[in-house]
């Protein structure tokens, strides 16, 4: 159709609608703007948005493989495998601790407690506390126990201050009984703390180069379970407990740490009847 004929039809249509030409232009501009906006939003959602482990543009369906990949990628990475003289940024530590605070907790007792040591001097001061605890009782210990402590302490002093950016002591604040003497079973509180630590480890994994290691402190369990330790961490109740330390550092992200699990089929029973 010739262009002048198209204009003629358009002019007739406008006259029939009793709309001025500026009005027509405004309508076309508005429609074009809406269409352009819709296309932009669509392209933005489908684009390769900078990949973090989760973004506000990720649908719930898309998050499932991301979360599972994070769980499968989680590894215990020991201080010996970390790089020296690294730091953990405040934003990273804040995110890790916030994740810890959102663990499941029956009756919302939130029993997890953490004491954070950052930097070589601070971490060394904690190791000094452990040494100071064991020194006066060394002669009363069995040779095997003392030898184990000394060996682990020597390794910790060599590696932790230089290769661990942050050391987080893990504790449980035991719920006090209510007026009827009722409270959560201790095992539920222990599980809540363990899940809180798992949250920390998963978020550390999501950063790509942050290593996590939970030291249960069996090599210094006398100090870990002592009154002195509870006082050191400002834990007032004798039923409060310490579960070791979570050590964070940085590692070479090009290095791979392998692990394996036996089949889940060996650990699950299905009863459908």
KEBA-964326 format. One record per residue: x, y, z of N, C-alpha, C in turn. Coordinates in steps of 0.2 Angstrom, whole numbers, padded with zeros to 4 digits, always signed. Each point is the difference from the previous one (the first is absolute). Example, Ala and Ser with C-alpha at 12.3 -4.5 7.8 and 13.67 -1.06 7.14 Angstrom:
// residues 2
+0066-0028+0039-0004+0006+0000+0004+0006+0000 -0002+0005-0004+0004+0006+0001-0004+0005+0003 
//
This chain:
// residues 273
+0004-0006+0000-0004+0006+0000+0004+0006+0000 -0001+0005-0005+0004+0006+0000+0000+0004+0007 +0005+0003+0001+0001+0004+0007-0005+0005+0001 -0002+0004-0006-0005+0005+0001-0007-0002+0001 -0001-0006-0003-0007-0003+0001+0000-0003+0008 +0005-0002+0002+0000-0002+0008-0001+0006+0004 +0003+0005-0002-0001+0006+0004-0007+0003+0000 -0003-0001-0006-0007+0002-0001-0005-0004+0004 +0001-0007+0000-0004-0004+0005+0001+0002+0007 +0006+0001+0002+0002+0002+0007-0004+0006+0002 +0001+0005-0005-0004+0007+0001-0007-0001+0001 -0003-0004-0004-0007-0002+0000-0002-0003+0007 +0004-0005+0002-0001-0003+0006+0000+0004+0006 +0005+0005+0000+0001+0005+0006-0006+0004+0000 -0003+0003-0006-0005+0004+0000-0007-0003+0003 +0000-0007-0002-0006-0003+0002+0000-0001+0008 +0006-0001+0003+0001-0001+0007+0000+0007+0003 +0000+0005-0003+0000+0007+0002+0006+0001+0005 +0006-0002-0002+0006+0001+0004+0004+0004-0004 +0003+0005+0004+0005+0004-0003+0007-0004-0002 +0003+0003-0005+0007-0003-0001+0005-0001+0006 +0000+0006+0004+0005-0001+0005-0003-0006+0005 -0006-0001+0001-0003-0005+0004+0002-0007-0003 +0000+0000-0007+0002-0007-0003+0007-0001+0002 +0004+0005-0001+0007-0001+0001+0002-0002+0007 -0004+0003+0005+0001-0002+0007-0002-0007+0001 -0005-0002-0003-0002-0007+0001+0005-0005-0002 +0002+0002-0006+0006-0005-0003+0006+0000+0004 +0002+0006+0003+0006+0000+0004-0001-0004+0006 -0006+0001+0003-0002-0004+0006+0001-0007-0001 -0004-0003-0005+0000-0007-0002+0007-0002-0001 +0004+0004-0004+0007-0002-0002+0004-0001+0006 -0001+0005+0005+0004+0000+0006-0001-0006+0005 -0007-0002+0000-0002-0006+0004+0003-0006-0003 +0000-0001-0007+0003-0006-0003+0007+0000+0001 +0004+0006-0001+0007+0000+0001+0002-0002+0007 -0004+0002+0005+0001-0002+0007-0001-0007+0001 -0005-0003-0002-0002-0007+0000+0006-0004-0003 +0002+0002-0006+0006-0004-0003+0006+0001+0004 +0002+0006+0003+0006+0000+0004-0001-0004+0006 -0005+0000+0004-0001-0005+0006+0001-0007-0002 -0003-0002-0006+0001-0007-0002+0007-0002-0002 +0004+0005-0003+0007-0001-0002+0004+0000+0007 -0002+0004+0004+0004+0000+0006+0000-0006+0004 -0006-0003+0001-0001-0006+0003+0003-0006-0003 +0001+0000-0006+0003-0005-0004+0007+0001-0001 +0003+0005+0002+0007+0002-0001+0004-0004+0004 +0007+0000-0001+0005-0003+0004+0001+0005+0006 -0004+0001+0004+0001+0004+0006+0006-0002+0004 +0004+0005+0003+0006-0002+0004-0002-0006+0004 +0004-0006+0000-0002-0006+0003+0002+0000+0007 -0004+0001+0005+0001-0002+0007-0004-0006+0001 +0001-0003+0006-0004-0006+0001-0007+0001+0001 -0002+0006+0001-0008+0001+0000-0001+0008-0002 -0004+0001-0004-0002+0007-0001-0007+0001+0000 -0002+0006+0001-0008+0002+0000-0003-0002-0007 +0004-0001-0005-0003-0001-0006+0000-0008-0002 +0002-0004+0005+0000-0007+0000-0007-0003+0002 -0003-0003-0004-0007-0003+0002+0001-0006+0005 -0005-0002+0004+0001-0005+0005+0002-0006-0004 -0003-0002-0006+0002-0006-0003+0007+0000-0002 +0003+0006-0002+0007+0001-0002+0005-0001+0006 -0003+0002+0006+0004+0000+0006+0002-0007+0002 -0004-0005-0001+0001-0007+0002+0006-0003-0002 +0002+0000-0007+0007-0002-0001+0006+0004+0002 -0001+0006+0001+0005+0004+0003+0001-0002+0008 -0005-0001+0003+0000-0002+0007+0003-0007+0001 -0002-0004-0004+0003-0007+0000+0007+0000-0002 +0002+0004-0005+0007+0000-0002+0004+0003+0006 -0002+0005+0003+0003+0003+0006+0001-0006+0005 -0005-0004+0002+0001-0005+0005+0005-0005-0003 +0000-0002-0006+0004-0005-0002+0007+0002-0001 +0001+0007+0000+0007+0003-0001+0003+0001+0007 -0004+0000+0005+0003+0002+0007+0005-0006+0002 +0006+0003+0002+0005-0004+0002+0003+0002+0007 +0003-0004+0004+0004+0002+0005+0007+0001-0003 +0002+0006+0001+0007+0002-0003+0004+0002+0006 +0005-0003+0002+0004+0001+0006+0005+0006-0001 +0002+0003+0006+0004+0006-0001+0006-0001-0004 +0003-0006+0000+0006-0002-0003-0001+0001-0008 -0006+0000-0002-0001+0001-0007-0002+0007-0002 +0000+0005+0005-0002+0007-0001+0006+0004-0002 -0001+0005-0003+0005+0005-0002+0002+0004+0006 +0006+0003+0001+0002+0004+0005-0002+0007+0000 -0001+0003+0006-0001+0007+0000-0005+0003-0004 -0006-0004+0000-0006+0002-0003-0005+0003+0005 -0005+0004-0002-0005+0003+0004-0007-0003-0002 -0005+0001+0004-0007-0001-0001-0003+0006+0000 -0003+0003-0005-0003+0006+0000-0006+0001+0005 -0001+0005+0002-0006+0001+0005-0006-0002-0003 -0002+0002-0006-0006-0002-0003+0000-0008-0001 +0005-0003-0001+0000-0008+0000-0001-0003+0007 +0003+0003+0005-0001-0002+0006-0007+0001+0003 -0003+0006-0002-0007+0002+0002-0005-0005-0003 +0002-0002-0006-0005-0004-0004+0000-0007+0003 +0006-0002+0002+0001-0007+0003-0004+0000+0007 +0001+0005+0004-0003+0000+0006-0008+0000+0000 -0002+0004-0005-0007+0001-0001-0003-0007-0002 +0003-0003-0004-0002-0007-0002+0000-0005+0006 +0005+0001+0004+0000-0004+0006-0006+0001+0004 -0003+0006+0000-0005+0003+0005-0007-0003-0003 +0000-0003-0006-0007-0002-0003+0000-0007+0000 +0003-0004+0005+0000-0007+0000-0007-0002+0003 -0003-0006-0001-0006-0002+0003+0001+0000+0008 -0005+0001+0003+0001+0000+0008-0007-0001+0003 -0001-0006+0003-0006-0002+0003-0002+0005+0005 -0006+0003+0000-0003+0005+0005+0004+0006+0000 +0004+0001-0005+0004+0006-0001+0005+0002+0006 +0003-0005+0002+0005+0001+0006+0006+0003-0003 +0002-0001-0006+0006+0003-0003+0006-0001+0004 +0002-0006+0001+0005-0001+0005+0007+0001-0002 +0002+0001-0006+0006+0001-0003+0003+0007+0003 +0007-0001+0002+0004+0006+0002+0007+0000-0003 +0002+0005-0002+0007+0000-0004+0004+0006+0003 +0006-0002+0001+0005+0005+0001+0006+0000-0005 +0001+0006-0003+0004+0001-0006+0006+0003+0001 +0006-0004-0002+0006+0003+0000+0003+0001-0007 +0002+0006-0001+0003+0002-0006+0007+0002+0000 +0004-0002-0005+0007+0002+0000+0005-0005+0004 +0006+0000-0002+0005-0004+0003+0000+0001+0008 +0001+0006+0002+0000+0002+0007-0006-0003+0004 -0006+0001-0002-0005-0002+0003-0001-0008+0000 +0002-0003-0005+0000-0007+0000+0005-0003+0004 +0006+0003+0000+0005-0002+0005-0002+0001+0007 -0003+0005+0002-0002+0001+0007-0005-0006+0002 -0004-0003-0005-0004-0006+0002+0004-0006+0001 +0005-0001-0004+0005-0006+0001+0003+0001+0006 +0002+0006+0002+0003+0001+0007-0004-0002+0005 -0007+0002+0000-0004-0002+0005+0000-0008+0001 +0000-0003-0006+0000-0008+0001+0006-0002+0003 +0006+0003-0002+0006-0002+0003+0000+0001+0007 -0002+0006+0002+0000+0002+0007-0005-0005+0004 -0005-0003-0003-0004-0004+0004+0004-0007+0001 +0003-0002-0005+0003-0007+0000+0007+0000+0004 +0003+0006+0000+0007+0000+0004+0000-0003+0007 -0005+0003+0004+0000-0002+0007-0002-0008+0001 -0003-0003-0004-0003-0006+0001+0004-0005-0005 +0006+0002-0003+0003-0005-0004+0003-0006+0003 +0002+0001+0006+0003-0006+0004-0005-0005+0002 -0006+0002+0000-0006-0004+0002-0003-0004-0006 +0002+0002-0006-0003-0004-0006+0004-0006-0002 -0003-0004-0003+0003-0006-0003+0004+0002-0005 +0006-0004-0001+0005+0002-0005-0004+0001-0007 -0004-0005-0002-0003+0000-0007-0004+0007-0001 -0004+0002+0005-0004+0005+0000+0004+0007-0001 +0005+0000+0004+0004+0006+0000+0004+0001-0007 +0002-0006-0002+0004+0000-0006-0005+0002-0006 -0006-0002+0000-0005+0002-0005-0001+0007+0000 -0001+0003+0006-0001+0007+0001+0006+0004-0003 +0006-0002+0002+0006+0004-0002+0001+0000-0007 -0002-0006-0003+0001-0001-0007-0005+0005-0004 -0006+0000+0002-0006+0004-0003+0002+0007+0001 +0002+0002+0006+0001+0007+0002+0006+0003-0005 +0005-0004-0001+0006+0002-0004-0003+0001-0007 -0004-0004-0002-0003+0000-0007-0004+0007-0001 -0004+0001+0005-0005+0005+0001+0004+0007+0000 +0005+0000+0004+0004+0006+0000+0004+0002-0006 +0002-0005-0004+0003+0000-0006-0004+0003-0006 -0007-0003+0000-0004+0002-0005-0006+0005+0001 -0003-0001+0006-0006+0004+0001+0001+0008+0000 +0005+0003+0003+0001+0007+0000+0001+0003-0007 +0004-0004-0004+0002+0002-0007-0005-0001-0005 -0003-0006+0000-0005-0002-0005-0007+0000+0001 -0002+0002+0006-0007+0000+0002-0002+0008+0001 -0004+0002-0004-0002+0007+0000-0004+0002+0006 -0004-0005+0002-0005+0000+0005-0001-0006+0004 +0000+0000+0006-0002-0006+0004-0006+0002+0004 -0005-0005+0000-0007+0002+0003-0001-0006+0005 +0000+0001+0007-0001-0005+0005-0008-0001+0000 -0002-0006+0000-0007-0003-0001-0002-0002+0007 -0006+0003+0002-0002-0001+0007-0008-0001+0000 -0002-0003+0005-0008-0001+0001-0002+0003+0006 -0005+0005+0000-0003+0003+0006-0006-0005+0002 +0001-0003+0005-0005-0005+0002-0007+0004+0003 -0005-0002-0003-0007+0003+0002-0001-0002+0008 -0002+0006+0003-0002-0001+0007-0007-0003+0001 -0001-0004+0005-0007-0003+0001-0005+0006+0001 -0006-0001-0002-0005+0005+0001-0003-0001+0007 -0006+0003+0002-0002+0000+0007-0003-0007+0002 -0001-0004-0006-0002-0007+0001+0006-0005+0000 +0006+0002-0001+0005-0004-0001+0001-0003-0007 -0003+0003-0004+0000-0003-0007+0005+0004-0005 +0003-0004-0004+0005+0004-0005+0001-0005-0006 +0003+0002-0005+0002-0004-0006+0005-0006+0003 -0001-0006-0003+0005-0005+0001+0007+0003-0002 +0005-0002+0003+0007+0002-0002+0002-0002-0007 -0002-0006-0002+0002-0002-0006-0003+0004-0006 -0006+0003+0001-0002+0005-0005+0004+0006+0000 +0002+0003+0005+0004+0006+0000+0007-0002-0003 +0003-0006+0001+0006-0001-0003-0001-0001-0008 -0005-0003-0002-0002+0000-0007-0001+0007-0003 -0003+0004+0003-0001+0007-0002+0007+0004-0001 +0004-0001+0005+0007+0003-0001+0004-0003-0006 -0001-0007-0001+0004-0003-0005-0003+0002-0007 -0007+0001-0001-0003+0003-0006+0002+0007-0001 +0001+0004+0005+0003+0007+0000+0007+0000-0003 +0004-0005+0002+0007+0000-0003+0000-0002-0007 -0005-0005-0002-0001-0002-0007-0001+0006-0004 -0005+0004+0002-0002+0006-0003+0007+0004-0002 +0004+0001+0005+0006+0004-0001+0004-0003-0005 +0001-0007+0000+0004-0003-0004-0002+0000-0007 -0007+0000-0001-0003+0000-0007+0001+0007-0003 -0001+0005+0004+0001+0007-0002+0008+0002-0002 +0004-0003+0004+0007+0001-0001+0002-0004-0007 -0003-0005-0001+0001-0004-0007-0002+0004-0005 -0006+0004+0001-0003+0004-0006+0005+0006-0002 +0005+0002+0004+0004+0005-0002+0005-0002-0005 +0001-0007+0000+0005-0002-0006+0007-0002+0002 +0003+0004+0005+0006-0001+0002+0001+0001+0008 -0005-0001+0004+0000+0000+0007+0000-0007+0003 +0005-0002+0003+0000-0006+0003-0003+0000+0007 -0003-0006+0002-0003-0001+0006+0002-0007+0003 +0001+0000+0007+0002-0006+0003-0002+0001+0008 -0004-0005+0001-0003-0001+0007+0005-0004+0004 +0004+0003+0005+0004-0004+0004-0004-0002+0007 -0001-0006+0001-0004-0002+0006+0003+0001+0006 +0007+0001+0000+0004+0001+0006+0000-0006+0004 +0000-0006-0002+0001-0006+0004+0007+0000+0002 +0005+0003-0003+0007+0000+0002+0001+0004+0006 -0005+0005+0002+0001+0004+0006-0007+0000+0003 -0003-0006+0001-0007+0000+0002+0000+0002+0008 +0005-0001+0003+0000+0002+0007-0001+0007+0001 +0003+0004-0004-0001+0007+0000-0006+0002-0003 -0002-0003-0006-0007+0001-0003-0006-0001+0005 +0001-0005+0004-0006-0001+0004+0001+0003+0007 +0004+0004+0001+0002+0003+0007-0004+0006+0002 +0000+0001+0006-0003+0006+0003+0004+0006-0002 +0006-0001-0001+0004+0006-0002-0001+0002-0007 -0002-0005-0004-0002+0002-0007-0007+0004+0000 -0004-0003+0004-0007+0004+0000+0001+0007+0002 +0004+0001+0005+0002+0007+0003+0003+0004-0006 +0005-0003-0003+0003+0003-0006-0004+0003-0005 -0006-0004-0001-0005+0002-0005-0006+0003+0002 +0000+0002+0007-0005+0003+0003-0007-0004+0000 +0001-0006+0001-0006-0005+0000-0001-0001+0008 -0006+0002+0002-0001+0000+0007-0002-0006+0003 -0004-0004-0004-0003-0007+0003+0005-0006-0001 +0000-0004+0005+0004-0006+0000-0002-0005-0005 -0006+0001-0003-0003-0005-0005+0001+0003-0007 +0003+0006+0000+0002+0003-0007+0006-0005-0002 +0001+0000-0007+0005-0005-0002+0004+0004-0006 +0006-0003-0001+0004+0003-0006+0001-0006-0004 +0000+0001-0007+0000-0006-0005+0006+0001-0004 +0005+0004+0002+0006+0001-0004+0000+0007-0004 +0004+0000-0006+0000+0006-0003-0001-0001-0008 -0002+0005-0003-0001+0000-0007+0005+0004-0003 +0005-0002-0004+0005+0003-0003-0001+0002-0007 +0001+0007-0001-0001+0002-0007+0007+0003-0003 +0001-0001-0006+0006+0002-0004-0002+0001-0007 +0005+0001-0004+0000+0000-0007+0004-0005-0003 -0002-0003-0006+0004-0005-0003+0000+0002-0008 +0004-0004-0003+0001+0001-0007-0006-0003-0003 -0005+0004-0004-0006-0003-0002+0001-0005-0006 +0006+0000-0003+0002-0004-0005+0001-0008+0002 +0001+0000+0007+0002-0006+0003-0007-0004+0001 +0000-0006-0001-0006-0004+0001+0001-0005+0006 -0006+0000+0004+0000-0005+0006-0005-0005-0001 +0002-0006-0001-0005-0006-0001-0003-0003+0006 -0006-0002-0001-0003-0004+0006-0005-0005-0004 -0003-0004+0004-0004-0005-0002-0005-0002+0006 -0006-0003-0002-0005-0002+0004-0002-0007-0002 -0002-0005+0004-0003-0006-0002-0007+0002-0002 -0003-0004-0004-0006+0001-0003-0006+0001+0005 -0004+0005-0001-0005+0002+0005-0005-0006+0000 +0000-0004-0005-0005-0006+0000+0002-0005+0006 +0006+0000+0002+0002-0004+0005-0002+0002+0007 -0003+0006+0000-0001+0004+0007-0007+0002+0000 -0005-0002-0004-0007+0002+0000-0004-0006-0001 -0005+0000+0004-0006-0005-0001-0006+0003-0002 -0004-0003-0005-0006+0003-0002-0006-0005+0002 -0004+0003+0004-0006-0004+0002-0006+0003-0003 -0003-0002-0005-0006+0003-0003-0006-0004+0002 +0000-0005+0003-0006-0004+0001-0003+0002+0008 
//
